[in-house]
Amino acid sequence: MKGDIVNSDGVHVAVVIDSAIFDLKGRKLYDLKGSRIYRLSGELVGHLDEAGGSLRRLDKSADSLF
């Protein structure tokens, strides 16, 4: 899976490649398992919307992750 993540305001904040989330500079920030976002240490920190496609939207509570 490859796609973009936008925050609740519609601003592009990250990229999903396979099961990882990278910032816009290419640094791996989080692991993605289904719609759940985990820190690299394994701690659950948020969720993405369930909608399919290449554009994933954060809910307002997860905006602070980026």
C-alpha positions in Angstrom: 0.0 0.0 0.0 1.2 3.5 -0.8 -0.5 6.8 -0.2 -0.6 10.1 1.5 -1.9 11.2 4.9 -3.6 14.6 5.4 -4.5 16.1 8.7 -8.0 17.2 9.7 -7.4 20.6 7.8 -6.5 18.8 4.6 -2.7 19.6 4.8 -0.4 16.8 3.5 1.6 15.7 6.5 3.0 12.2 5.8 3.4 9.3 3.3 2.4 5.6 3.8 4.6 3.0 2.2 3.6 -0.6 2.9 3.1 -0.8 6.7 5.2 2.3 7.6 4.5 6.0 7.9 7.2 8.4 6.8 7.4 12.2 7.3 7.8 14.4 4.2 11.6 14.2 4.5 11.6 10.4 4.3 12.2 9.6 8.0 10.2 6.6 9.3 7.9 7.8 12.1 5.4 5.1 12.8 4.3 1.6 12.0 0.8 1.1 10.5 -1.2 -2.1 11.2 -4.6 -1.9 9.6 -5.9 1.6 10.5 -3.9 1.7 13.8 -0.8 3.9 14.1 2.0 2.6 16.4 5.3 4.3 17.6 8.4 2.3 16.6 8.5 1.1 20.2 5.1 -0.6 19.7 2.9 1.9 21.6 -0.5 2.6 20.0 -0.8 6.3 19.4 -3.7 6.8 16.9 -5.9 5.7 14.1 -6.5 6.6 10.4 -9.9 6.6 8.8 -11.1 3.4 7.4 -11.6 4.7 3.8 -9.7 2.9 1.1 -7.7 4.6 -1.6 -4.4 6.4 -1.6 -5.4 9.4 0.5 -5.9 8.7 4.2 -7.2 11.4 6.6 -6.3 11.8 10.3 -9.0 12.7 12.7 -8.5 15.8 14.8 -7.3 13.9 17.9 -4.4 12.4 15.9 -3.2 15.7 14.3 -0.7 16.2 17.0 1.3 13.2 15.8 2.6 15.2 12.9 
